[in-house]
Amino acid sequence: MSIPTLLDSQNLYGSVEALGQQCQHAWEDCQKINLPDAYSHVNKILMTGMGGSGLGARIIESVYGDEIKSPLIRLNEYHLPGWVDRQTLVICSSFSGTTEETVANLNEAQQRGCPWLAIASGGELIELAKKFNRPYYQINPRFNPSKQPRMAVGYLVVSQLVLAAKIGLFRFSAGDLTSIKTTLEQVLKTNNRQVATAQNEAKQLAVKLKDRVVIFVAARHLIGSAHTIKNQMNENAKNFSAIFDLPELNHHLMEGLAHPAANAQNLFFVLLDSPLYEPRIRQRLKITETVIRKNQVDSYTLMAQGESEIAQAFGVIQFGSLVNFYLSQLYELDPSPIPWVDYFKVQLGQSLGQWK
């Protein structure tokens, strides 16, 4: 089955293709940001953000969890936990800068005297950072032509990686950036829209996923990536999807495959594998796939590319973004508009952001 490009009014494919350029741009810009010395002496880090703007925290948590010496918590709601205090660095991320939950987080952080910084393309977050003389990264989304937050992964994730590394949370170097970009180039080379379906793994997977409920399974450093492509599948392809992680799912999910009987026709599992998983996790993944198939449910195992965990995380995101774009075209849908998210915001009286 060929996959024509039918609808792409805001050049969302251009944002997919420019992920590596986003990463480079964010790296260069964030090198220029100076953080106060006090930010290196906190004992807790809270990363806040909603939807696409909250993906960086998930990726950092899954890739660098073994290295981070201070507690790192992500927050996806209105109010800061009670333990947040003057020794907690609060990183507030909102592509638009107007997300009401994240603005509320920032205001609470200011009221509690927390050190904080903002990441946004403009809006209230940047205005408040300037008002209170706090550090900020103002995204110039030159390489996100669609202007969709979920497609600004390079900007939102790499900025948090660089800034978190500046305070000594973990190490993120120019070599890591090069590894990421090399992996992204490899994925694009074999899966871009000029490559025919017969030689294009991303297009082939999109065909398999059409009209199915997609369940992603991931472990360790790929959990944040799975969450990212799940979000993009919801918004770009308008397709229902969910995520479960190993080893947790082995303690409950497998017993839920039998019913309803329609599971065999409706569900499709995408399992994310990696040679960097520990042997016991890879064994669990293989047995999990066997259990899925014994329940007459289809599955597909995707092997992550890249030499490092962070490179593999980005490589999976690149591949998943391509799959989701192709899936939107199979549905004959324009991937950029998100009418129900916009409807919901209008009903709440929220801003749709400067890019609408």
LINJOLIN-V272198 format. One record per pair of residues at least 12 apart in sequence whose C-alpha atoms are under 10 Angstrom apart, sorted by the first residue. I is the first residue (numbers start at 0). GAP is how many residues later the second one is. Records with the same first field share a line. If there is no record, write none. Layout:
I = GAP + GAP
This chain:
0 = 195 + 196 + 197 + 202 + 203 + 206 + 329
1 = 194 + 195 + 196 + 201 + 202 + 205 + 328
2 = 190 + 193 + 194 + 200 + 201 + 203 + 204 + 323 + 324 + 325 + 326 + 327 + 329
3 = 189 + 322 + 325 + 326 + 328
4 = 188 + 320 + 321 + 323 + 324 + 325 + 327 + 328 + 329
5 = 322 + 323 + 324 + 325 + 326 + 327 + 328
6 = 321 + 322 + 325 + 326 + 327 + 328 + 329
7 = 138 + 317 + 320 + 321 + 324 + 325 + 326 + 327 + 328 + 329
8 = 137 + 325 + 326 + 327 + 328
9 = 134 + 135 + 136 + 137 + 138 + 324 + 325 + 326 + 327
10 = 133 + 134 + 135 + 136 + 323 + 324 + 325
11 = 132 + 133 + 134 + 135 + 136 + 139 + 224 + 309 + 313 + 322 + 323 + 324
12 = 131 + 132 + 133 + 138 + 179 + 180 + 308 + 309 + 312 + 313 + 322 + 323
13 = 129 + 130 + 131 + 132 + 137
14 = 126 + 127 + 128 + 129 + 130 + 131 + 132 + 133 + 135 + 136 + 137 + 138 + 139 + 306
15 = 127 + 128 + 129 + 130 + 135 + 136 + 137 + 138 + 172 + 176 + 301 + 302 + 303 + 304 + 305 + 306 + 308 + 309
16 = 126 + 127 + 167 + 168 + 171 + 175 + 176 + 301 + 304 + 305
17 = 124 + 125 + 126 + 127 + 133 + 134 + 136 + 166 + 300
18 = 124 + 125 + 132 + 133 + 134 + 135 + 136 + 162 + 165 + 166 + 295 + 298 + 299 + 302
19 = 123 + 133 + 134 + 135 + 157 + 158 + 160 + 161 + 162 + 163 + 164 + 165 + 294 + 298
20 = 121 + 122 + 123 + 133 + 134 + 160
21 = 117 + 118 + 119 + 120 + 121 + 122 + 129 + 130 + 131 + 132 + 133 + 134 + 135 + 136 + 137
22 = 120 + 129 + 130 + 131 + 132 + 133 + 134 + 135 + 136 + 154 + 155 + 157 + 158 + 291
23 = 130 + 131 + 134 + 150 + 153 + 154 + 156 + 157
24 = 114 + 115 + 116 + 117 + 118 + 129 + 130 + 133 + 134
25 = 111 + 112 + 113 + 114 + 115 + 128 + 129 + 130 + 131 + 132 + 133 + 134 + 135 + 136
26 = 127 + 128 + 131 + 132 + 133 + 134 + 135 + 136 + 146 + 147 + 150
27 = 131 + 134
28 = 108 + 109 + 110 + 111 + 126 + 130 + 133
29 = 106 + 107 + 108 + 109 + 125 + 128 + 129 + 130 + 131 + 132 + 133 + 136
30 = 128 + 131 + 132 + 135
31 = 105
32 = 102 + 103 + 104 + 129 + 130 + 133
33 = 101 + 102 + 129 + 132
34 = 82 + 99 + 100 + 101 + 128 + 131 + 132
35 = 79 + 98 + 99 + 131
36 = 130
37 = 49 + 51 + 77 + 129
38 = 48 + 49 + 50 + 51 + 75 + 76 + 77 + 78 + 125 + 127 + 128 + 129
39 = 49 + 124 + 125 + 126 + 127 + 128 + 129
40 = 46 + 47 + 48 + 126 + 127
41 = 28 + 43 + 44 + 45 + 46 + 47 + 72 + 73 + 125
42 = 26 + 27 + 28 + 29 + 42 + 43 + 44 + 45 + 46
43 = 25 + 26 + 27 + 28 + 29 + 39 + 40 + 41 + 42 + 43 + 44 + 45 + 46 + 125
44 = 25 + 26 + 27 + 28 + 29 + 39 + 42 + 43 + 44 + 45 + 46 + 70 + 71 + 119 + 124
45 = 25 + 26 + 27 + 28 + 29 + 34 + 35 + 38 + 42 + 43 + 44 + 45 + 46 + 70
46 = 25 + 26 + 27 + 28 + 29 + 42 + 43 + 44 + 45 + 46 + 55 + 58 + 69 + 70 + 113
47 = 25 + 26 + 27 + 28 + 29 + 30 + 32 + 42 + 43 + 44 + 45 + 46 + 53 + 54 + 55 + 57 + 58 + 70
48 = 25 + 26 + 27 + 28 + 29 + 42 + 43 + 44 + 45 + 46 + 50 + 51 + 52 + 53 + 54 + 56 + 70
49 = 25 + 26 + 27 + 28 + 42 + 43 + 44 + 45 + 49 + 50 + 51 + 52 + 99
50 = 25 + 43 + 44 + 48 + 98 + 99 + 177 + 180 + 181
51 = 41 + 42 + 43 + 96 + 97 + 98 + 99 + 100 + 101 + 104 + 105 + 175 + 176 + 179 + 180
52 = 23 + 39 + 40 + 41 + 42 + 43 + 44 + 46 + 49 + 66 + 67 + 96 + 97 + 98 + 99 + 100 + 102 + 103 + 104
53 = 20 + 21 + 22 + 38 + 39 + 40 + 41 + 48 + 95 + 96 + 99 + 102 + 103 + 174
54 = 19 + 38 + 95 + 97 + 98 + 101 + 102 + 169 + 170 + 172 + 173 + 176
55 = 18 + 37 + 97 + 98 + 99 + 100 + 101 + 102 + 103 + 104 + 105 + 168 + 169 + 172
56 = 15 + 16 + 17 + 18 + 34 + 36 + 99 + 100 + 103 + 104 + 167
57 = 15 + 16 + 99 + 163 + 164 + 165 + 166 + 167 + 168 + 169 + 170
58 = 98 + 102 + 162 + 163 + 164 + 165 + 166 + 167 + 168 + 169 + 251 + 254 + 255
59 = 12 + 14 + 97 + 98 + 100 + 101 + 104 + 110 + 161 + 164 + 250 + 253
60 = 12 + 13 + 159 + 160 + 162 + 163
61 = 157 + 158 + 159 + 160 + 161 + 162 + 163 + 247 + 248 + 251
62 = 157 + 158 + 159 + 160 + 161 + 162 + 245 + 246 + 247 + 248 + 249 + 250
63 = 97 + 105 + 106 + 107 + 156 + 157 + 245 + 246
64 = 105 + 155 + 156
65 = 104 + 154 + 155
66 = 102 + 103 + 104
67 = 100 + 101 + 102 + 103
68 = 99 + 100 + 101
69 = 98 + 99 + 100
70 = 17 + 98
71 = 16 + 17 + 97
72 = 17
73 = 16 + 17
74 = 15 + 17 + 26 + 27 + 30
75 = 25 + 26 + 29
76 = 23 + 24 + 25 + 27 + 28
77 = 22 + 23 + 24 + 25 + 26 + 27 + 28 + 30
78 = 22 + 23 + 25 + 26 + 27 + 28 + 29 + 30
79 = 24 + 25 + 26 + 27 + 28 + 29 + 32
80 = 24
83 = 24 + 25 + 28 + 29 + 30
84 = 24 + 27 + 28 + 29 + 30
85 = 23 + 24 + 26 + 27 + 28 + 29 + 30
86 = 26 + 27 + 28
87 = 21 + 24 + 25 + 26 + 27 + 28
88 = 20 + 25 + 26 + 27 + 28 + 78
89 = 15 + 16 + 18 + 19 + 20 + 24 + 25 + 26 + 27 + 28
90 = 14 + 15 + 18 + 24 + 25 + 26 + 27 + 28 + 45 + 69 + 72 + 73
91 = 12 + 13 + 14 + 17 + 24 + 25 + 26 + 27 + 28 + 33 + 44 + 68
92 = 13 + 24 + 25 + 26 + 27 + 28 + 32 + 43 + 44 + 63 + 64 + 66 + 67
93 = 24 + 25 + 26 + 27 + 28 + 29 + 30 + 31 + 32 + 55 + 62
94 = 24 + 25 + 26 + 27 + 28 + 30 + 43 + 44 + 46 + 52 + 53 + 54 + 55 + 57 + 58 + 60 + 61 + 258 + 259 + 260
95 = 23 + 24 + 25 + 26 + 27 + 28 + 29 + 30 + 43 + 51 + 52 + 53 + 255 + 256 + 257 + 258 + 259 + 260
96 = 21 + 22 + 23 + 24 + 25 + 26 + 27 + 28 + 29 + 30 + 41 + 42 + 256 + 257
97 = 22 + 23 + 24 + 25 + 26 + 27 + 28 + 252 + 253 + 254 + 255 + 256
98 = 21 + 24 + 25 + 26 + 246 + 251 + 252 + 253 + 254
99 = 24 + 250 + 251
101 = 16 + 22 + 23
102 = 15 + 20 + 21 + 22 + 25
103 = 21
105 = 12 + 18 + 19 + 22 + 23
106 = 18 + 21
109 = 18 + 19 + 22 + 24
114 = 19 + 20
115 = 13 + 18 + 19 + 20
116 = 12 + 16 + 17 + 18 + 19 + 20 + 46
117 = 12 + 16 + 17 + 18 + 19 + 20
118 = 16 + 17 + 18 + 19 + 20 + 36 + 37 + 40 + 41
119 = 16 + 17 + 18 + 19 + 20 + 21 + 29 + 35 + 36
120 = 16 + 17 + 18 + 19 + 20 + 28 + 34 + 232 + 233 + 234
121 = 15 + 16 + 17 + 18 + 231 + 232
122 = 15 + 230 + 231
124 = 13
125 = 12 + 13
135 = 27
136 = 18 + 19 + 22 + 23 + 26
137 = 17 + 21
138 = 13 + 16 + 17 + 20
139 = 15
140 = 14
142 = 12
145 = 189 + 190 + 191 + 209
146 = 189 + 207 + 208 + 209
147 = 88 + 188 + 189 + 190 + 207 + 208
148 = 206
149 = 78 + 79 + 81 + 82 + 85 + 86 + 171 + 186
150 = 77 + 81 + 85 + 170 + 185
152 = 75 + 161 + 164 + 165
153 = 160
156 = 157
157 = 14 + 19
160 = 12
161 = 12
171 = 138
175 = 131 + 132 + 133 + 134 + 135
176 = 133 + 134
177 = 133
178 = 127 + 128 + 129 + 130 + 131 + 132 + 133 + 135
179 = 126 + 127 + 128 + 129 + 130 + 131 + 132 + 133 + 134 + 135
180 = 125 + 130 + 133 + 134
181 = 124 + 125 + 129 + 133
182 = 121 + 122 + 123 + 124 + 125 + 128 + 129 + 130 + 131 + 132 + 133 + 135
183 = 121 + 122 + 127 + 128 + 130 + 131 + 132 + 133 + 134 + 135
184 = 130 + 133
185 = 119 + 120 + 129 + 132
186 = 14 + 15 + 117 + 118 + 119 + 127 + 128 + 129 + 130 + 131 + 132 + 135
187 = 14 + 127 + 130 + 131 + 134
189 = 12 + 129
190 = 12 + 13 + 127 + 128 + 131 + 132
191 = 127 + 130 + 131 + 134
192 = 129 + 132 + 133
200 = 101 + 118 + 121 + 122
201 = 100 + 116 + 117 + 118 + 119 + 120 + 121 + 122 + 123 + 124 + 125
202 = 116 + 119 + 120 + 121 + 122 + 123 + 124 + 127
203 = 119 + 122 + 123
204 = 65 + 95 + 97 + 115 + 117 + 118 + 119 + 121 + 122
205 = 114 + 116 + 117 + 118 + 119 + 120 + 121 + 122 + 123 + 124
206 = 116 + 119 + 120 + 123
207 = 60 + 90 + 91 + 92 + 119
208 = 30 + 57 + 58 + 59 + 60 + 61 + 89 + 90 + 91 + 114 + 115 + 118
209 = 27 + 29 + 58 + 116 + 117 + 118 + 120 + 121
210 = 28 + 29 + 54 + 55 + 56 + 57 + 116 + 119 + 120
211 = 27 + 28 + 29 + 51 + 53 + 54 + 55 + 56 + 57 + 86
212 = 26 + 27 + 28 + 29 + 50 + 52 + 53 + 54 + 55 + 56
213 = 16 + 19 + 25 + 26 + 27 + 28 + 29 + 52 + 53 + 54 + 55 + 56 + 85
214 = 15 + 25 + 26 + 27 + 28 + 29 + 52 + 53 + 54 + 55 + 56 + 84
215 = 13 + 14 + 25 + 26 + 27 + 28 + 29 + 52 + 53 + 54 + 55 + 56 + 83 + 84 + 85
216 = 25 + 26 + 27 + 28 + 29 + 30 + 32 + 52 + 53 + 54 + 55 + 56 + 68 + 71 + 72 + 84
217 = 25 + 26 + 27 + 28 + 29 + 31 + 52 + 53 + 54 + 55 + 56 + 63 + 67
218 = 25 + 26 + 27 + 28 + 29 + 52 + 53 + 54 + 55 + 58 + 59 + 62 + 63 + 66
219 = 25 + 26 + 27 + 54 + 56 + 57 + 58 + 61 + 89
220 = 53 + 55 + 56 + 87 + 88 + 89 + 91 + 92
221 = 23 + 50 + 51 + 52 + 55 + 82 + 87 + 88 + 90 + 91 + 92 + 93 + 94 + 95
222 = 20 + 21 + 22 + 23 + 49 + 90
223 = 89 + 90 + 92 + 93
224 = 47 + 85 + 87 + 88 + 89 + 90 + 91 + 92 + 93 + 95
225 = 16 + 17 + 18 + 19 + 44 + 45 + 46 + 87 + 90 + 91 + 94
226 = 14 + 15 + 16 + 17 + 90
227 = 15 + 85 + 88 + 89 + 92 + 93
228 = 12 + 13 + 14 + 87 + 88 + 89 + 90 + 91 + 92 + 93 + 94 + 95
229 = 12 + 13 + 87 + 90 + 91 + 94
230 = 12 + 93
231 = 85 + 88 + 89 + 91 + 92 + 93 + 103
232 = 87 + 88 + 90 + 91 + 92 + 94 + 95 + 102
233 = 90 + 101 + 104
234 = 89 + 93 + 100 + 101 + 102 + 103 + 104 + 105 + 106
235 = 85 + 88 + 89 + 90 + 91 + 92 + 93 + 97 + 98 + 99 + 100 + 101 + 102
236 = 86 + 87 + 88 + 89 + 90 + 91 + 92 + 93 + 94 + 95 + 96 + 97 + 98 + 99
237 = 86 + 89 + 90 + 93 + 95 + 96 + 97 + 99 + 100
238 = 85 + 88 + 89 + 92
240 = 26 + 27 + 28
241 = 27
242 = 26 + 27 + 28
243 = 27
244 = 26 + 27
245 = 35 + 36 + 38 + 39 + 42
246 = 33 + 34 + 37 + 38 + 41
248 = 39
249 = 34 + 35 + 37 + 38
252 = 35
253 = 34 + 37 + 38 + 41
254 = 36 + 40
255 = 39
256 = 34 + 35 + 37 + 38 + 39 + 40
257 = 34 + 37 + 38 + 39
258 = 36
260 = 34
261 = 35
262 = 32 + 33 + 34 + 35
263 = 28 + 29 + 31 + 32 + 33 + 34
264 = 31 + 32 + 33
265 = 31 + 32
266 = 29 + 30 + 31 + 32
267 = 24 + 29 + 30 + 31 + 32
268 = 20 + 23 + 24 + 28 + 29 + 30 + 31 + 32
269 = 19 + 28 + 29 + 30 + 31 + 32
270 = 14 + 15 + 17 + 18 + 28 + 29 + 30 + 31 + 32
271 = 13 + 28 + 29 + 30 + 31 + 32 + 44
272 = 12 + 13 + 28 + 29 + 30 + 31 + 32
273 = 27 + 28 + 29 + 30 + 31 + 32 + 35 + 38
274 = 28 + 29 + 30 + 31 + 32 + 34
275 = 28 + 30 + 31 + 32 + 33 + 36
276 = 32
284 = 16
285 = 15
288 = 12
301 = 14 + 17
302 = 13
303 = 12 + 13 + 15
304 = 14
336 = 19
341 = 14
